[in-house]
Amino acid sequence: MKMKSKWIAIVLALGLVLAACGDDDTTDTTEAAAPDTTEAETPDTTEAETPDTTEAEGEMILTDSGVDLEAGTITVGLLSDLTGVFSALVQPVVTGYEAQIEAINAAGGINGLEIVLEIRDTVYSVDTHVQLYNEIKDSVVTIGHSTGSPHTVAIKDQLAEDNMFAIPLTWYSGWSDPAINANIVPHGTPYCLESMNVLGYLLDQNPDAATIAIASNAGDFGQDSAQGAKLAAETLGLEVVYDGEAKINAADEATLAEVANGIIGSGADLVWVTTSPGAYSGIYGQALAAGVTATWSGSFVAWNFGFLGEESPIRDAIQRDWIFAYPISPWSADNPGTAAAREVIQAFDPDAPPYEYYLEGVLEARLLEAILNAAYDSGDMTRAGVLAAAKSLESMSWDGLAPDQSFVGDTNDIVQRLVNIVRPSAADLEAGGSGLALVEADYTSDIAAAYQFDETCFDAFG
């Protein structure tokens, strides 16, 4: 299956993309708290309990499910929202993933073994996510991509029973909880630390700011971010003059007007809003029309390059008012990792527009490659062996594509705290970039650096 997403699909989705790890206001995620694990409660582990020992290129390699040394293949599952509410975001992620896997295989794969992707469309449904996991789990060695926090939480117990890990497309701080993350390999900065980083940066740049307005969607994405903003405000001495946490329903214009009016009436110096691109632009546009002057920010998932289109009514204002953070480098960043990722993507799909979510897919595939190579080098490519390799990865470098990360140690040792500070730039868009200009790479505020995860910032699944 080759997923090649097009420019028009991304542009038309301006009002649809919320957050790959977040909750959609119209999506039933009830099962996330108590997923259907009937099949996983009595898994067929016969093959895993008695792994094959096969000689590969003079080395003895243990295998069970998903690795066929005779056929020369490693099969990896991707549970991805390709046609649901987040498809405009996830499609380019999967394209970037496929592009990098093709490049890995062309360079010899994993010691001569070709990576084969089993891609399934979850349509952003928890029920479908669990169903598709059960359909492919016996034929894959791991889940190389899992869209959504509630969806990934819904399979975590089955992952543990099957000795597999999953790489989630989500930046939920709940992955810091040992009760959740035993079989999860998260990457990037959690939403709440993202908030702390950006607000710390903004106060450094504007020490006279004294007040802040905060608003968000309900659920793990929105409230994790909002809680981080509140923690930062308390530490920085900012007065929260409007609290709209969990008040935004991106599909309900009345709530957008209510939040916009709350921000307008607050007179805040800083505004932090975490929601979809369409909802954010609606709130921001109403505030602009009312004459609000403030520095605006929020979680990076609110960004869409359509804001900088020639016909966009917020094109000029957003370049003046907005500054935020990305967990990966912007498309036009000048570093070896991003340059290599751009080359891989453009070779795979020449029609791919400049868009950071392609880069996210490359990043995930490179993380998978490092884990599989480590498992091969250990001589154990069983699912348990691959999981152990993932949890033993002491240093992962993306050569500037994203801040380096370790996966060994306790929560506060391994959680990513660095972000890339960016701002909208029409000049970057016109020069062939995505419309994001890098302000500062690998930034962390004092607040984010010092924050200790004794618990998640927002407990969405407790």
Sine and cosine of phi, psi and omega as CSV:
sin_phi,cos_phi,sin_psi,cos_psi,sin_omega,cos_omega
0.00,0.00,0.82,-0.57,0.02,-1.00
-0.89,-0.46,0.89,-0.45,-0.04,-1.00
-0.98,-0.18,0.93,-0.36,0.05,-1.00
-0.89,-0.46,0.95,-0.31,-0.04,-1.00
-1.00,0.05,0.49,-0.87,-0.10,-0.99
-0.91,-0.42,0.37,-0.93,-0.02,-1.00
-0.79,0.61,-0.72,0.69,-0.11,-0.99
-0.89,0.45,-0.58,0.82,0.00,-1.00
-0.90,0.44,-0.60,0.80,-0.02,-1.00
-0.95,0.31,-0.71,0.71,-0.03,-1.00
-0.89,0.45,-0.68,0.73,-0.02,-1.00
-0.92,0.38,-0.30,0.95,-0.05,-1.00
-1.00,-0.03,0.22,0.97,-0.05,-1.00
-0.76,0.65,-0.65,0.76,-0.04,-1.00
-1.00,-0.06,0.07,1.00,-0.09,-1.00
-0.97,-0.25,-0.57,0.82,-0.13,-0.99
-0.96,0.27,0.85,-0.53,0.02,-1.00
-0.97,-0.25,-0.95,0.32,0.02,-1.00
-0.21,-0.98,0.75,-0.67,-0.09,-1.00
-0.88,0.47,-0.44,0.90,0.00,-1.00
-0.97,-0.26,0.00,1.00,-0.13,-0.99
-1.00,0.00,-0.20,-0.98,-0.02,-1.00
-0.92,-0.38,0.65,-0.76,0.08,-1.00
-1.00,-0.03,0.67,-0.75,-0.08,-1.00
-0.89,0.45,-0.36,0.93,-0.02,-1.00
-0.95,-0.30,0.12,0.99,-0.06,-1.00
-0.99,-0.15,0.77,-0.64,0.03,-1.00
-0.99,0.13,0.94,-0.34,0.02,-1.00
-0.91,-0.41,0.43,0.90,-0.01,-1.00
-0.81,0.58,-0.62,0.79,-0.09,-1.00
-0.93,0.36,-0.20,0.98,-0.01,-1.00
-0.88,0.48,-0.55,0.83,-0.03,-1.00
-0.97,0.24,-0.52,0.85,-0.03,-1.00
-0.62,-0.79,0.96,0.28,-0.08,-1.00
-0.91,0.42,0.41,-0.91,0.06,-1.00
-0.97,0.26,0.97,-0.24,-0.04,-1.00
-0.91,-0.41,0.44,0.90,-0.06,-1.00
-0.80,0.59,-0.74,0.67,-0.04,-1.00
-0.94,0.34,-0.58,0.82,-0.07,-1.00
-0.96,0.27,-0.34,0.94,-0.03,-1.00
-0.93,0.37,-0.45,0.90,0.03,-1.00
-0.77,-0.64,0.89,0.45,-0.08,-1.00
-0.93,0.38,0.45,-0.89,0.09,-1.00
-0.99,0.12,0.99,-0.16,-0.07,-1.00
-0.95,-0.31,0.27,0.96,-0.06,-1.00
-0.82,0.57,-0.73,0.69,-0.06,-1.00
-0.94,0.35,-0.61,0.79,-0.03,-1.00
-0.93,0.37,-0.54,0.84,-0.05,-1.00
-0.96,0.28,-0.42,0.91,0.02,-1.00
-0.81,-0.59,0.97,0.26,-0.08,-1.00
-0.90,0.43,0.48,-0.87,0.10,-1.00
-0.96,0.27,0.55,-0.84,0.14,-0.99
-0.89,-0.46,0.95,-0.31,-0.09,-1.00
-0.85,-0.52,0.62,-0.79,0.02,-1.00
-1.00,0.09,0.83,-0.56,0.03,-1.00
-0.82,-0.58,0.90,-0.44,0.01,-1.00
0.78,0.62,0.68,0.73,0.06,-1.00
0.99,0.11,0.01,1.00,-0.02,-1.00
-0.90,-0.43,0.52,-0.85,0.04,-1.00
-1.00,-0.04,0.87,-0.49,-0.07,-1.00
-0.87,-0.49,0.81,-0.58,0.10,-0.99
-0.99,0.16,0.67,-0.74,0.05,-1.00
-0.62,-0.79,0.36,-0.93,0.25,-0.97
-0.64,-0.77,-0.98,-0.22,-0.06,-1.00
-1.00,0.05,0.65,-0.76,0.16,-0.99
1.00,0.01,-0.17,0.99,0.02,-1.00
-0.83,-0.56,0.87,-0.49,0.00,-1.00
-0.86,-0.50,0.99,-0.16,-0.07,-1.00
-0.93,0.36,-0.53,0.85,0.03,-1.00
-0.93,0.38,-0.66,0.75,0.04,-1.00
-0.99,0.17,-0.29,0.96,0.01,-1.00
0.97,0.26,0.61,0.79,-0.07,-1.00
-0.76,-0.65,0.49,-0.87,0.16,-0.99
-0.83,-0.56,0.88,-0.47,-0.06,-1.00
-0.98,-0.19,0.79,-0.62,-0.07,-1.00
-0.82,-0.58,0.70,-0.72,0.00,-1.00
-1.00,-0.06,0.60,-0.80,0.13,-0.99
-0.82,-0.57,0.88,-0.48,0.06,-1.00
-0.97,-0.24,0.99,-0.15,-0.25,-0.97
-0.78,-0.62,0.62,-0.78,0.07,-1.00
-0.99,0.14,0.99,-0.14,-0.06,-1.00
-0.98,-0.18,-0.30,0.95,0.00,-1.00
-0.71,-0.71,0.07,1.00,0.00,-1.00
-1.00,0.01,-0.36,-0.93,-0.13,-0.99
-0.92,0.40,-0.36,0.93,-0.02,-1.00
-0.94,-0.33,0.30,0.95,-0.09,-1.00
-0.88,0.47,-0.56,0.83,-0.02,-1.00
-0.91,0.41,-0.41,0.91,0.07,-1.00
-1.00,0.04,-0.71,0.70,-0.13,-0.99
-0.97,0.25,-0.55,0.83,0.02,-1.00
-0.82,0.57,-0.75,0.66,0.04,-1.00
-0.91,0.41,-0.50,0.86,0.09,-1.00
-0.87,0.49,-0.73,0.68,-0.02,-1.00
-0.92,0.40,-0.61,0.79,0.07,-1.00
-0.87,0.49,-0.72,0.69,0.04,-1.00
-0.88,0.47,-0.62,0.78,0.04,-1.00
-0.88,0.47,-0.76,0.65,0.01,-1.00
-0.88,0.48,-0.64,0.76,-0.01,-1.00
-0.87,0.49,-0.70,0.71,-0.02,-1.00
-0.94,0.35,-0.63,0.78,0.04,-1.00
-0.89,0.45,-0.65,0.76,0.05,-1.00
-0.88,0.48,-0.65,0.76,0.02,-1.00
-0.92,0.38,-0.63,0.78,0.03,-1.00
-0.89,0.46,-0.73,0.68,-0.01,-1.00
-0.90,0.44,-0.63,0.78,0.01,-1.00
-0.91,0.42,-0.45,0.89,0.01,-1.00
-1.00,-0.02,0.15,0.99,0.05,-1.00
0.92,-0.40,-0.01,1.00,0.05,-1.00
0.91,0.41,-0.59,-0.81,0.03,-1.00
-0.98,-0.19,1.00,-0.01,-0.05,-1.00
0.80,0.60,0.69,0.72,0.04,-1.00
1.00,-0.03,-0.15,0.99,0.02,-1.00
-1.00,-0.02,0.74,-0.67,-0.01,-1.00
-1.00,0.05,0.72,-0.69,0.07,-1.00
-0.99,0.12,0.80,-0.59,0.04,-1.00
-0.92,-0.40,0.78,-0.62,-0.03,-1.00
-0.99,-0.13,0.77,-0.63,0.16,-0.99
-0.97,-0.24,0.98,-0.17,-0.10,-1.00
-0.99,-0.15,0.77,-0.63,0.02,-1.00
-0.81,-0.59,0.63,-0.78,0.00,-1.00
-1.00,-0.03,0.93,-0.38,-0.04,-1.00
-1.00,0.07,-0.15,0.99,-0.08,-1.00
0.75,0.66,0.44,0.90,-0.02,-1.00
0.81,0.58,0.68,0.73,0.08,-1.00
-0.89,-0.46,0.78,-0.63,0.02,-1.00
-0.88,0.48,-0.71,0.70,0.00,-1.00
-0.84,0.54,-0.71,0.70,-0.02,-1.00
-0.93,0.38,-0.61,0.79,0.03,-1.00
-0.85,0.53,-0.75,0.66,0.00,-1.00
-0.90,0.43,-0.69,0.72,0.01,-1.00
-0.86,0.50,-0.72,0.69,-0.04,-1.00
-0.94,0.35,-0.56,0.83,0.10,-1.00
-0.85,0.53,-0.74,0.68,-0.02,-1.00
-0.90,0.43,-0.50,0.87,0.01,-1.00
-0.94,0.33,-0.56,0.83,-0.11,-0.99
-0.95,-0.31,-0.16,0.99,-0.19,-0.98
-0.87,0.49,-0.51,0.86,-0.03,-1.00
-0.98,0.17,-0.16,0.99,-0.05,-1.00
-0.92,-0.40,0.04,1.00,-0.03,-1.00
-0.85,-0.52,0.41,-0.91,0.02,-1.00
-1.00,-0.01,-0.37,0.93,0.02,-1.00
-0.24,-0.97,0.16,-0.99,0.10,-1.00
-0.96,-0.26,0.97,-0.25,-0.11,-0.99
-0.98,0.18,-0.16,0.99,0.05,-1.00
-0.36,-0.93,0.71,-0.70,0.04,-1.00
-0.66,-0.75,0.94,-0.34,-0.03,-1.00
-0.97,0.23,0.83,-0.56,0.21,-0.98
0.98,-0.20,0.70,-0.71,0.04,-1.00
-0.92,0.40,-0.82,0.57,-0.02,-1.00
-0.88,0.47,-0.52,0.86,-0.01,-1.00
-0.94,0.34,-0.68,0.73,0.01,-1.00
-0.94,0.34,-0.62,0.78,0.08,-1.00
-0.88,0.48,-0.57,0.82,-0.04,-1.00
-0.91,0.41,-0.36,0.93,0.01,-1.00
-0.94,-0.34,0.08,1.00,-0.12,-0.99
-0.89,0.46,-0.64,0.77,0.00,-1.00
-0.93,0.38,-0.60,0.80,0.05,-1.00
-0.93,0.37,-0.62,0.79,0.08,-1.00
-0.84,0.54,-0.69,0.72,0.00,-1.00
-0.90,0.44,-0.69,0.72,-0.01,-1.00
-0.91,0.41,-0.50,0.87,-0.04,-1.00
-0.99,-0.11,0.08,1.00,0.02,-1.00
0.85,0.52,0.62,0.79,0.01,-1.00
-0.87,-0.49,0.37,-0.93,0.14,-0.99
-0.91,-0.42,0.24,-0.97,0.09,-1.00
-0.73,-0.68,0.61,-0.80,0.13,-0.99
-0.99,-0.13,0.94,-0.35,-0.08,-1.00
-1.00,0.08,0.59,-0.81,0.20,-0.98
-1.00,-0.04,0.99,0.11,-0.08,-1.00
-0.13,-0.99,0.56,-0.83,0.02,-1.00
-0.87,-0.49,0.60,0.80,-0.02,-1.00
-0.95,0.31,0.70,-0.71,-0.03,-1.00
-0.95,0.32,-0.21,0.98,0.05,-1.00
-0.88,0.47,-0.33,0.94,0.05,-1.00
-0.92,0.39,-0.16,0.99,0.09,-1.00
-0.98,0.21,-0.22,0.97,-0.07,-1.00
-0.99,0.15,0.88,-0.48,0.00,-1.00
-0.85,0.52,-0.41,0.91,0.02,-1.00
-0.95,0.31,-0.29,0.96,-0.03,-1.00
-0.96,-0.30,-0.61,0.79,-0.30,-0.95
-1.00,-0.08,0.15,0.99,-0.07,-1.00
-0.82,0.57,-0.56,0.83,-0.02,-1.00
-0.87,-0.49,0.40,0.92,0.02,-1.00
-0.91,-0.42,0.69,-0.73,0.06,-1.00
-0.88,-0.48,0.99,0.12,-0.03,-1.00
-0.98,0.19,0.34,-0.94,0.06,-1.00
-0.60,-0.80,0.37,-0.93,0.02,-1.00
1.00,0.08,0.17,-0.98,-0.12,-0.99
-1.00,0.09,0.78,-0.62,0.03,-1.00
-0.86,0.51,0.45,-0.89,-0.04,-1.00
-0.81,0.59,-0.67,0.75,-0.08,-1.00
-0.94,0.34,-0.56,0.83,0.08,-1.00
-0.96,0.29,-0.52,0.86,0.12,-0.99
-0.84,0.54,-0.72,0.69,0.02,-1.00
-0.86,0.51,-0.73,0.68,-0.02,-1.00
-0.88,0.47,-0.66,0.75,0.01,-1.00
-0.89,0.46,-0.76,0.64,-0.09,-1.00
-0.92,0.39,-0.70,0.71,-0.02,-1.00
-0.92,0.39,-0.58,0.81,0.10,-0.99
-0.88,0.47,-0.67,0.74,0.03,-1.00
-0.90,0.44,-0.70,0.71,-0.04,-1.00
-0.90,0.44,-0.60,0.80,0.04,-1.00
-0.94,0.35,-0.56,0.83,0.10,-1.00
-0.88,0.48,-0.63,0.78,-0.03,-1.00
-0.98,0.17,-0.46,0.89,-0.07,-1.00
-0.69,-0.73,0.96,0.27,-0.10,-1.00
-0.91,0.40,-0.22,0.97,0.01,-1.00
-0.99,0.11,-0.17,0.99,0.02,-1.00
-0.89,0.46,0.72,-0.69,-0.08,-1.00
-0.81,-0.59,-0.29,0.96,-0.10,-1.00
-0.73,-0.68,0.42,-0.91,-0.01,-1.00
-0.59,-0.81,0.60,-0.80,0.16,-0.99
-0.95,-0.32,0.69,-0.72,-0.06,-1.00
-0.79,-0.61,0.74,-0.68,0.07,-1.00
-0.55,-0.84,0.46,-0.89,-0.04,-1.00
-0.32,-0.95,0.26,-0.97,0.26,-0.97
-0.92,0.39,0.32,-0.95,0.16,-0.99
-0.98,0.19,0.39,-0.92,0.11,-0.99
0.98,-0.21,-0.10,-1.00,-0.18,-0.98
-0.87,0.49,-0.68,0.73,-0.02,-1.00
-0.93,0.37,-0.85,0.52,-0.09,-1.00
-0.91,0.42,-0.71,0.70,-0.10,-0.99
-0.98,0.17,-0.46,0.89,0.14,-0.99
-0.87,0.49,-0.69,0.72,0.03,-1.00
-0.92,0.39,-0.71,0.70,-0.02,-1.00
-0.90,0.44,-0.64,0.77,0.03,-1.00
-0.90,0.43,-0.62,0.78,0.08,-1.00
-0.89,0.47,-0.65,0.76,0.02,-1.00
-0.90,0.43,-0.63,0.78,0.02,-1.00
-0.93,0.37,-0.65,0.76,0.06,-1.00
-0.88,0.47,-0.66,0.75,0.03,-1.00
-0.91,0.42,-0.68,0.73,-0.01,-1.00
-0.87,0.50,-0.68,0.74,0.00,-1.00
-0.89,0.45,-0.69,0.72,-0.01,-1.00
-0.92,0.38,-0.61,0.79,-0.06,-1.00
-1.00,0.08,-0.12,0.99,-0.01,-1.00
0.98,0.20,0.39,0.92,0.05,-1.00
-1.00,0.07,0.70,-0.71,0.07,-1.00
-1.00,0.09,0.80,-0.61,0.06,-1.00
-0.99,0.13,0.97,-0.23,-0.08,-1.00
-1.00,-0.06,-0.18,0.98,0.16,-0.99
-0.53,-0.85,0.82,-0.58,0.01,-1.00
-0.91,-0.41,0.98,-0.20,0.02,-1.00
-0.93,-0.37,0.47,0.88,0.02,-1.00
-0.85,0.53,0.77,-0.64,0.05,-1.00
0.93,0.37,0.19,0.98,-0.04,-1.00
-1.00,0.00,-0.19,0.98,-0.05,-1.00
-1.00,0.00,0.81,-0.59,0.22,-0.97
-0.91,-0.41,0.95,-0.30,-0.14,-0.99
-0.87,0.49,-0.37,0.93,-0.02,-1.00
-1.00,-0.06,0.02,1.00,-0.09,-1.00
-0.86,-0.51,0.96,-0.27,-0.05,-1.00
-0.88,0.47,-0.47,0.88,0.00,-1.00
-0.90,0.45,-0.64,0.77,0.02,-1.00
-0.94,0.34,-0.52,0.85,0.04,-1.00
-0.91,0.41,-0.67,0.74,0.03,-1.00
-0.91,0.41,-0.64,0.77,0.02,-1.00
-0.89,0.47,-0.71,0.70,0.00,-1.00
-0.92,0.39,-0.68,0.73,0.02,-1.00
-0.86,0.52,-0.68,0.73,0.01,-1.00
-0.92,0.40,-0.59,0.81,0.05,-1.00
-0.90,0.44,-0.67,0.74,0.03,-1.00
-0.92,0.39,-0.69,0.72,0.00,-1.00
-0.85,0.52,-0.71,0.71,-0.04,-1.00
-0.96,0.27,-0.27,0.96,-0.08,-1.00
-0.98,0.21,-0.48,0.88,-0.07,-1.00
0.91,0.40,0.46,0.89,-0.09,-1.00
-0.92,0.40,0.55,-0.84,0.09,-1.00
-0.98,0.22,-0.59,0.81,0.00,-1.00
-0.84,-0.54,0.57,-0.82,0.04,-1.00
-0.78,-0.62,0.80,-0.61,0.04,-1.00
-0.87,-0.49,0.91,-0.41,-0.02,-1.00
-0.79,-0.61,0.78,-0.63,0.01,-1.00
-0.85,-0.52,0.94,-0.33,-0.03,-1.00
-0.26,-0.97,-0.29,-0.96,0.02,-1.00
-0.98,0.20,0.29,-0.96,0.07,-1.00
-0.85,0.53,-0.70,0.71,-0.03,-1.00
-0.90,0.44,-0.69,0.72,0.01,-1.00
-0.92,0.39,-0.64,0.77,0.00,-1.00
-0.89,0.46,-0.73,0.68,-0.03,-1.00
-0.90,0.43,-0.54,0.84,0.06,-1.00
-0.91,0.41,-0.72,0.70,0.02,-1.00
-0.91,0.42,-0.72,0.70,-0.02,-1.00
-0.89,0.45,-0.68,0.74,-0.01,-1.00
-0.89,0.45,-0.66,0.75,0.03,-1.00
-0.91,0.42,-0.63,0.77,0.02,-1.00
-0.92,0.40,-0.65,0.76,0.05,-1.00
-0.87,0.49,-0.70,0.71,-0.02,-1.00
-0.88,0.47,-0.46,0.89,0.01,-1.00
-1.00,0.05,0.02,1.00,0.06,-1.00
1.00,0.06,0.28,0.96,0.00,-1.00
-0.93,0.38,0.73,-0.69,0.14,-0.99
-0.85,-0.52,0.89,-0.46,-0.03,-1.00
-0.34,-0.94,0.22,-0.98,0.16,-0.99
-1.00,-0.04,0.81,-0.59,-0.09,-1.00
-0.95,-0.32,0.56,-0.83,0.10,-0.99
-0.40,-0.92,-0.16,-0.99,-0.03,-1.00
0.40,-0.92,-0.02,-1.00,-0.02,-1.00
-0.89,0.45,0.54,-0.84,-0.10,-1.00
-0.87,0.48,-0.38,0.93,-0.04,-1.00
-0.93,0.37,-0.19,0.98,0.05,-1.00
-0.97,0.25,-0.23,0.97,-0.09,-1.00
-0.98,0.22,0.62,-0.79,0.18,-0.98
-0.53,-0.85,0.73,-0.69,-0.08,-1.00
-0.91,0.42,-0.22,0.98,0.10,-1.00
-0.88,0.47,-0.37,0.93,0.05,-1.00
-0.87,0.50,-0.41,0.91,-0.06,-1.00
-0.98,-0.19,0.15,0.99,0.03,-1.00
-0.88,0.47,0.45,-0.90,-0.07,-1.00
-0.87,0.50,-0.47,0.88,0.00,-1.00
-1.00,-0.08,0.00,1.00,-0.05,-1.00
-0.94,0.33,0.79,-0.61,0.00,-1.00
-0.95,0.32,-0.21,0.98,-0.01,-1.00
-0.95,-0.32,0.16,0.99,-0.09,-1.00
-0.80,0.60,-0.78,0.63,-0.07,-1.00
-0.97,0.26,-0.69,0.72,-0.07,-1.00
-0.91,0.42,-0.62,0.79,-0.08,-1.00
-0.93,0.37,-0.49,0.87,0.06,-1.00
-0.94,0.34,-0.49,0.87,0.03,-1.00
-0.98,0.19,-0.64,0.77,-0.24,-0.97
-0.99,-0.16,-0.43,0.90,-0.20,-0.98
-0.99,-0.10,0.64,-0.77,0.23,-0.97
-0.48,-0.88,0.70,-0.72,-0.07,-1.00
-0.46,-0.89,-0.22,-0.97,-0.10,-0.99
-0.75,-0.66,0.51,-0.86,0.06,-1.00
-0.84,-0.54,0.60,-0.80,0.05,-1.00
-0.97,0.23,-0.25,0.97,0.06,-1.00
-0.81,-0.59,0.19,-0.98,0.02,-1.00
-0.94,0.33,0.52,-0.85,0.14,-0.99
-0.91,0.41,0.31,-0.95,-0.11,-0.99
-0.79,0.61,-0.67,0.74,-0.12,-0.99
-1.00,0.00,0.13,0.99,-0.04,-1.00
-0.86,0.51,0.59,-0.80,-0.05,-1.00
-0.99,-0.14,0.99,0.13,0.09,-1.00
-0.50,-0.87,0.37,-0.93,-0.10,-0.99
-0.88,0.48,-0.64,0.77,-0.05,-1.00
-0.91,0.40,-0.69,0.72,0.00,-1.00
-0.94,0.34,-0.64,0.77,0.04,-1.00
-0.87,0.49,-0.68,0.73,0.01,-1.00
-0.91,0.42,-0.63,0.77,0.01,-1.00
-0.91,0.41,-0.68,0.74,0.05,-1.00
-0.85,0.53,-0.69,0.73,-0.02,-1.00
-0.89,0.45,-0.68,0.74,-0.01,-1.00
-0.90,0.44,-0.70,0.71,-0.03,-1.00
-0.91,0.42,-0.72,0.69,-0.06,-1.00
-0.93,0.37,-0.51,0.86,0.08,-1.00
-0.94,0.35,-0.58,0.81,-0.03,-1.00
-0.97,0.23,-0.66,0.75,-0.03,-1.00
-0.62,-0.78,1.00,-0.04,-0.04,-1.00
-0.86,0.50,-0.34,0.94,-0.01,-1.00
-1.00,0.05,-0.08,1.00,-0.04,-1.00
-0.90,0.43,0.80,-0.60,0.03,-1.00
-0.98,0.19,0.32,-0.95,0.10,-0.99
-0.88,0.48,0.89,-0.45,-0.07,-1.00
-0.33,-0.94,0.77,-0.64,-0.14,-0.99
-0.91,0.42,-0.42,0.91,-0.05,-1.00
-0.94,0.33,-0.37,0.93,0.20,-0.98
-0.88,0.47,-0.68,0.73,-0.01,-1.00
-0.90,0.44,-0.60,0.80,0.05,-1.00
-0.86,0.51,-0.65,0.76,0.03,-1.00
-0.90,0.44,-0.65,0.76,0.07,-1.00
-0.87,0.49,-0.69,0.72,-0.01,-1.00
-0.86,0.51,-0.74,0.67,-0.01,-1.00
-0.88,0.48,-0.67,0.75,-0.02,-1.00
-0.92,0.39,-0.58,0.81,0.04,-1.00
-0.93,0.36,-0.58,0.82,0.09,-1.00
-0.90,0.44,-0.70,0.71,0.06,-1.00
-0.85,0.52,-0.70,0.71,-0.01,-1.00
-0.85,0.52,-0.71,0.71,-0.01,-1.00
-0.88,0.47,-0.64,0.77,-0.01,-1.00
-0.92,0.38,-0.71,0.70,-0.01,-1.00
-0.91,0.42,-0.63,0.78,0.06,-1.00
-0.89,0.45,-0.65,0.76,0.01,-1.00
-0.91,0.42,-0.63,0.78,0.02,-1.00
-0.91,0.41,-0.68,0.73,0.03,-1.00
-0.88,0.48,-0.71,0.70,-0.02,-1.00
-0.89,0.46,-0.47,0.88,0.02,-1.00
-0.99,0.16,-0.20,0.98,-0.02,-1.00
0.99,0.13,0.15,0.99,-0.06,-1.00
-0.77,-0.64,0.98,-0.18,0.05,-1.00
-0.94,-0.33,0.42,0.91,0.24,-0.97
-0.92,0.38,0.22,-0.98,0.02,-1.00
-0.89,0.46,-0.62,0.79,0.05,-1.00
-0.91,0.42,-0.60,0.80,0.01,-1.00
-0.93,0.37,-0.63,0.78,0.04,-1.00
-0.93,0.38,-0.64,0.77,0.08,-1.00
-0.87,0.49,-0.71,0.71,0.02,-1.00
-0.88,0.47,-0.62,0.79,0.03,-1.00
-0.90,0.44,-0.64,0.77,0.02,-1.00
-0.89,0.46,-0.68,0.74,-0.05,-1.00
-0.99,0.15,-0.05,1.00,0.03,-1.00
-0.94,-0.34,0.17,0.99,-0.05,-1.00
-0.98,0.21,0.98,-0.17,-0.12,-0.99
-0.96,0.28,-0.51,0.86,-0.04,-1.00
-0.52,-0.86,0.80,-0.59,0.05,-1.00
-0.83,-0.55,0.88,-0.47,0.03,-1.00
-0.93,-0.36,0.74,-0.67,0.09,-1.00
-0.96,-0.28,0.28,0.96,0.09,-1.00
0.82,0.57,0.61,0.79,0.05,-1.00
0.99,-0.13,-0.25,0.97,0.05,-1.00
-0.87,0.49,-0.56,0.83,0.10,-1.00
-0.46,-0.89,0.34,-0.94,0.06,-1.00
-0.86,0.50,0.62,-0.78,0.03,-1.00
-0.86,0.51,0.40,-0.92,-0.08,-1.00
-0.52,-0.85,0.51,-0.86,0.11,-0.99
-0.93,-0.38,0.49,-0.87,0.01,-1.00
-0.87,-0.49,0.32,0.95,-0.03,-1.00
-0.86,-0.50,0.76,-0.65,0.03,-1.00
0.81,-0.59,-0.08,-1.00,0.03,-1.00
-0.99,0.15,0.07,-1.00,-0.12,-0.99
-0.78,0.62,-0.74,0.67,-0.10,-0.99
-0.97,0.24,-0.22,0.98,0.11,-0.99
-0.99,0.13,-0.61,0.80,-0.17,-0.98
-0.98,-0.18,-0.29,0.96,-0.03,-1.00
-0.89,0.46,0.71,-0.71,0.00,-1.00
-0.97,0.26,0.75,-0.66,-0.02,-1.00
-0.88,-0.47,-0.09,1.00,-0.07,-1.00
-1.00,-0.09,0.57,-0.82,0.07,-1.00
-0.69,-0.72,0.19,-0.98,0.15,-0.99
-0.96,-0.30,0.88,-0.48,0.02,-1.00
-0.98,0.19,0.79,-0.61,-0.07,-1.00
-0.70,-0.71,0.24,-0.97,0.14,-0.99
-0.52,-0.85,0.42,-0.91,0.01,-1.00
-0.89,0.46,0.61,-0.79,-0.04,-1.00
-0.53,-0.85,0.94,-0.34,0.08,-1.00
-0.90,0.43,-0.53,0.85,0.02,-1.00
-0.89,0.46,-0.65,0.76,0.04,-1.00
-0.90,0.43,-0.67,0.74,0.02,-1.00
-0.88,0.47,-0.70,0.71,-0.03,-1.00
-0.93,0.36,-0.39,0.92,0.02,-1.00
-1.00,0.04,0.07,1.00,0.03,-1.00
0.98,-0.21,0.11,0.99,0.05,-1.00
-1.00,-0.01,-0.21,-0.98,-0.03,-1.00
-1.00,-0.01,-0.13,0.99,-0.06,-1.00
0.99,-0.15,0.19,0.98,0.06,-1.00
-0.88,-0.47,0.79,-0.62,0.05,-1.00
-0.97,-0.26,0.73,-0.68,0.03,-1.00
-0.96,0.26,0.82,-0.57,0.04,-1.00
-1.00,-0.09,-0.73,0.68,0.02,-1.00
-0.44,-0.90,0.79,-0.61,0.00,-1.00
-1.00,0.00,0.48,-0.88,0.10,-1.00
0.77,0.64,0.80,0.60,-0.02,-1.00
-0.99,-0.12,0.62,-0.79,0.21,-0.98
-0.63,-0.78,0.69,-0.73,0.04,-1.00
-0.99,0.14,0.28,-0.96,0.05,-1.00
-0.87,0.49,-0.59,0.81,-0.02,-1.00
-0.91,0.42,-0.77,0.64,-0.02,-1.00
-0.90,0.43,-0.61,0.79,-0.01,-1.00
-0.90,0.43,-0.56,0.83,-0.09,-1.00
-1.00,-0.04,-0.27,0.96,-0.12,-0.99
-0.91,0.41,0.73,-0.68,-0.01,-1.00
-0.93,-0.36,0.79,-0.61,0.00,-1.00
-1.00,0.09,1.00,0.02,0.18,-0.98
-0.99,0.12,-0.39,0.92,0.08,-1.00
-0.38,-0.92,0.17,-0.99,0.02,-1.00
-0.93,0.37,0.40,-0.92,0.03,-1.00
-0.91,0.42,-0.65,0.76,0.06,-1.00
-0.67,-0.75,0.85,-0.53,-0.06,-1.00
-1.00,-0.01,0.99,-0.13,-0.06,-1.00
-1.00,0.06,-0.34,0.94,-0.15,-0.99
-0.78,-0.63,0.34,0.94,-0.02,-1.00
-0.97,0.22,0.00,0.00,0.00,0.00
